[in-house]
Amino acid sequence: MKCFVYRSTQRSDAYVFLRERDAFGLLPAELSARLGALLLVLELDLSAERTLARADPAVVRRNLADQGFHLQLPPADRMPGSTG
């Protein structure tokens, strides 16, 4: 599964994985507003063999398939309702 990773310009260490490049419409409006502008930092193939530094790749793949995005925040900075 190909995905696109974006860094938030407003929240330090906040990243959004999208299943489609620049598909910001997949994000809930409130979340999008809180994250501010998103900058593309990485395009990757999220295969079953892929490991990620701060997230379980199976959870990321499931979130991408179910809702089109995955939010990754640092452990001490979780937004209510975040899954990553």
N, CA and C of each residue as an Amber inpcrd file, in Angstrom:
protein
   252
   0.8530000  -1.1800000   0.0000000   0.0000000   0.0000000   0.0000000
   0.8910000   1.2330000   0.0000000   0.7090000   2.0750000  -0.9880000
   1.4540000   3.3260000  -1.0610000   0.7810000   4.3460000  -0.1430000
   1.5990000   5.1480000   0.5430000   1.0400000   6.2260000   1.3560000
   1.9620000   7.4350000   1.3070000   1.4080000   8.5560000   1.7450000
   2.0900000   9.8340000   1.6850000   2.0840000  10.4300000   3.0910000
   3.2510000  10.8430000   3.5690000   3.3980000  11.3290000   4.9470000
   3.6410000  12.8320000   4.9170000   2.8680000  13.5350000   5.7330000
   2.9310000  14.9920000   5.8140000   3.2470000  15.4160000   7.2440000
   4.0160000  16.4970000   7.3680000   4.3470000  17.0780000   8.6690000
   3.4770000  18.3100000   8.8830000   2.9680000  18.4400000  10.0980000
   2.1790000  19.6080000  10.4670000   3.0950000  20.8040000  10.6830000
   2.6460000  21.9690000  10.2190000   3.4120000  23.1910000  10.4630000
   3.0510000  23.8390000  11.7960000   1.9700000  23.3720000  12.4470000
   1.5290000  23.9810000  13.7070000   1.7930000  23.1290000  14.9360000
   1.9250000  21.8140000  14.7540000   2.1050000  20.9250000  15.9140000
   3.4090000  20.1710000  15.7520000   4.3130000  20.4120000  16.6690000
   5.6160000  19.7720000  16.6240000   5.4790000  18.2490000  16.6460000
   6.1670000  17.5850000  15.7640000   6.1980000  16.1160000  15.6800000
   4.8450000  15.4880000  15.3520000   3.9470000  16.2110000  14.7370000
   2.6660000  15.6510000  14.3040000   2.7710000  15.3300000  12.8170000
   2.3950000  14.1000000  12.4820000   2.4700000  13.6330000  11.0980000
   1.1370000  13.0140000  10.6960000   0.7810000  13.2070000   9.4370000
  -0.4320000  12.6190000   8.8850000  -0.0280000  11.7370000   7.7140000
  -0.4900000  10.4970000   7.7420000  -0.3110000   9.5630000   6.6370000
  -1.6100000   9.5930000   5.8350000  -1.5150000   9.7750000   4.5180000
  -2.6870000   9.7730000   3.6550000  -2.5660000   8.6620000   2.6200000
  -3.6880000   8.0590000   2.2550000  -3.6570000   6.9910000   1.2540000
  -3.5630000   7.5360000  -0.1610000  -3.8350000   8.8440000  -0.3320000
  -3.7370000   9.4950000  -1.6300000  -2.9550000  10.7930000  -1.4640000
  -2.1120000  11.0890000  -2.4360000  -1.3080000  12.3110000  -2.3630000
  -2.2180000  13.5450000  -2.3390000  -1.9500000  14.4200000  -1.3770000
  -2.6520000  15.7040000  -1.2140000  -4.1650000  15.5480000  -1.0200000
  -4.6230000  14.4260000  -0.5050000  -6.0590000  14.1890000  -0.2880000
  -6.4670000  14.7310000   1.0800000  -6.2760000  16.0240000   1.2860000
  -6.5420000  16.6420000   2.5880000  -8.0250000  16.6360000   2.9430000
  -8.8790000  16.4500000   1.9820000 -10.3150000  16.3570000   2.2300000
 -10.6940000  15.1210000   3.0360000  -9.7920000  14.1510000   3.1580000
 -10.0460000  12.9670000   3.9730000  -9.9960000  13.2790000   5.4730000
  -9.3630000  14.3920000   5.8240000  -9.2190000  14.7610000   7.2400000
 -10.4670000  15.4770000   7.7350000 -10.9010000  15.1800000   8.9610000
 -11.9950000  15.9550000   9.5480000 -11.5880000  17.4350000   9.6220000
 -12.5390000  18.3270000   9.4140000 -12.2590000  19.7620000   9.3630000
 -11.5730000  20.2590000  10.6370000 -12.0340000  19.8120000  11.7950000
 -11.4410000  20.2630000  13.0650000  -9.9750000  19.8320000  13.1710000
  -9.6870000  18.6090000  12.7880000  -8.3100000  18.1180000  12.8270000
  -7.4380000  18.9060000  11.8560000  -7.9280000  19.1190000  10.6640000
  -7.1860000  19.8750000   9.6590000  -6.8560000  21.2700000  10.1670000
  -7.8110000  21.9230000  10.8130000  -7.5890000  23.2690000  11.3530000
  -6.5350000  23.2590000  12.4510000  -6.5450000  22.2390000  13.2870000
  -5.5820000  22.1640000  14.3910000  -4.1670000  21.8590000  13.9160000
  -4.0500000  21.1640000  12.7910000  -2.7290000  20.8060000  12.2820000
  -2.1160000  21.9060000  11.4220000  -2.9400000  22.7580000  10.8550000
  -2.4300000  23.8070000   9.9720000  -1.9940000  23.2250000   8.6380000
  -1.1250000  23.9540000   7.9620000  -0.6230000  23.4910000   6.6670000
   0.1680000  22.2060000   6.8570000   0.0550000  21.3270000   5.8800000
   0.7820000  20.0590000   5.9110000   1.7920000  20.0320000   4.7790000
   3.0260000  19.6350000   5.1080000   4.1040000  19.5830000   4.1340000
   4.4770000  18.1350000   3.8620000   4.5160000  17.7570000   2.6020000
   4.8860000  16.3980000   2.2240000   6.3420000  16.1500000   2.6030000
   6.5760000  15.0720000   3.3590000   7.9410000  14.7420000   3.7640000
   8.3930000  13.3760000   3.2560000   7.4450000  12.5070000   2.8970000
   7.8300000  11.1510000   2.5270000   6.7170000  10.4700000   1.7470000
   7.1000000   9.7060000   0.7610000   6.1870000   8.8260000   0.0330000
   6.7590000   7.4290000   0.2010000   5.9320000   6.4810000   0.6610000
   6.4740000   5.1500000   0.9100000   5.4760000   4.0540000   0.6220000
   6.0250000   2.8570000   0.4330000   5.2130000   1.6630000   0.2650000
   5.0940000   1.0290000   1.6460000   3.9080000   0.9970000   2.1660000
   3.6780000   0.4990000   3.5200000   3.2840000  -0.9830000   3.4500000
   4.2550000  -1.8060000   3.1390000   4.0310000  -3.2510000   3.0250000
   4.0070000  -3.8870000   4.4140000   3.6230000  -5.1460000   4.4550000
   3.5680000  -5.8800000   5.7250000   4.9520000  -6.0020000   6.3570000
   5.9930000  -5.9490000   5.5510000   7.3690000  -6.0890000   6.0580000
   7.9460000  -4.7800000   6.5700000   7.3040000  -3.6720000   6.2610000
   7.8030000  -2.3430000   6.6190000   7.6770000  -2.1150000   8.1200000
   8.6990000  -1.5300000   8.7240000   8.6240000  -1.1180000  10.1210000
   8.6050000   0.4090000  10.1640000   8.0050000   0.9350000  11.2060000
   7.9470000   2.3790000  11.4070000   8.4710000   2.6960000  12.8000000
   9.0790000   3.8540000  12.9580000   9.7010000   4.2300000  14.2190000
   8.6960000   4.4190000  15.3500000   7.5500000   5.0400000  15.0670000
   6.6240000   5.4010000  16.1500000   5.2280000   4.8250000  16.0070000
   5.0080000   3.9880000  15.0250000   3.6510000   3.4790000  14.8210000
   3.6990000   2.0260000  14.3820000   2.6420000   1.3270000  14.6940000
   2.4790000  -0.0550000  14.2500000   2.0020000  -0.0090000  12.7970000
   2.7790000  -0.5390000  11.8580000   2.3880000  -0.4540000  10.4500000
   1.0300000  -1.0900000  10.1570000   0.6630000  -2.1320000  10.8960000
  -0.6500000  -2.7600000  10.6830000  -1.7720000  -1.7960000  11.0450000
  -1.5990000  -1.0370000  12.1030000  -2.5970000  -0.0420000  12.5210000
  -2.6700000   1.0810000  11.4820000  -1.5150000   1.5160000  11.0060000
  -1.4920000   2.5760000   9.9880000  -2.2120000   2.0970000   8.7320000
  -1.9060000   0.8990000   8.2670000  -2.5650000   0.3620000   7.0700000
  -4.0770000   0.2530000   7.2740000  -4.4960000  -0.2060000   8.4450000
  -5.9310000  -0.3320000   8.7380000  -6.6110000   1.0420000   8.7300000
  -5.9810000   2.0370000   9.3530000  -6.5460000   3.3900000   9.3640000
  -6.6160000   3.9730000   7.9560000  -5.5960000   3.7350000   7.1490000
  -5.6090000   4.2260000   5.7770000  -6.7410000   3.5780000   4.9810000
  -6.9350000   2.2850000   5.1660000  -8.0010000   1.5830000   4.4410000
  -9.3840000   2.0180000   4.9250000  -9.5360000   2.1840000   6.2430000
 -10.8510000   2.4970000   6.8200000 -11.2530000   3.9600000   6.6810000
 -10.3070000   4.8730000   6.9480000 -10.6780000   6.2950000   6.9810000
  -9.8540000   7.1630000   6.0390000  -8.8370000   6.5840000   5.4170000
  -8.0490000   7.3350000   4.4490000  -6.8560000   8.0710000   5.0190000
  -6.7470000   8.1110000   6.3550000  -5.6190000   8.7960000   6.9820000
  -5.2590000   8.1330000   8.3060000  -4.0410000   8.4430000   8.7590000
  -3.5810000   8.0190000  10.0820000  -2.8510000   9.2040000  10.6880000
  -3.1630000   9.5490000  11.9180000  -2.5240000  10.6520000  12.6210000
  -1.4850000  10.0940000  13.5810000  -0.2680000  10.6160000  13.4990000
   0.7980000  10.2050000  14.4120000   1.2410000  11.4160000  15.2170000
   1.1140000  11.3040000  16.5310000   1.5340000  12.3560000  17.4520000
   2.5620000  11.7940000  18.4160000   3.4100000  12.6490000  18.9920000
   4.3340000  12.1560000  20.0120000   3.5450000  11.6590000  21.2190000
   4.0660000  10.6690000  21.9510000   3.3160000  10.0600000  23.0620000
   2.7680000  11.0470000  24.0820000   3.4670000  12.1070000  24.4080000
   3.0060000  13.0510000  25.4330000   2.0840000  14.1230000  24.8640000
   1.7430000  14.0540000  23.5850000   1.0020000  15.1320000  22.9340000
  -0.2010000  14.5950000  22.1690000  -0.9200000  13.6490000  22.7290000
  -2.0500000  13.0210000  22.0290000  -3.2570000  13.9360000  22.0150000
  -3.8830000  14.0650000  20.8450000  -5.1500000  14.7720000  20.7270000
  -6.2610000  13.7800000  21.0670000  -7.3530000  14.2340000  21.6490000
  -8.4680000  13.3250000  21.8960000  -8.9000000  12.6690000  20.5930000
  -9.0610000  11.3540000  20.6300000  -9.5130000  10.6120000  19.4530000
  -8.4040000  10.1880000  18.5150000  -7.1430000  10.5360000  18.8190000
  -6.0540000  10.1310000  17.9290000  -5.7830000   8.6430000  18.1130000
  -5.2520000   8.0410000  17.0570000  -4.9990000   6.6010000  17.0980000
  -3.5220000   6.2990000  16.9570000  -2.7120000   7.2410000  16.9530000
  -1.3200000   6.9480000  16.6990000  -0.4520000   7.7960000  17.4610000
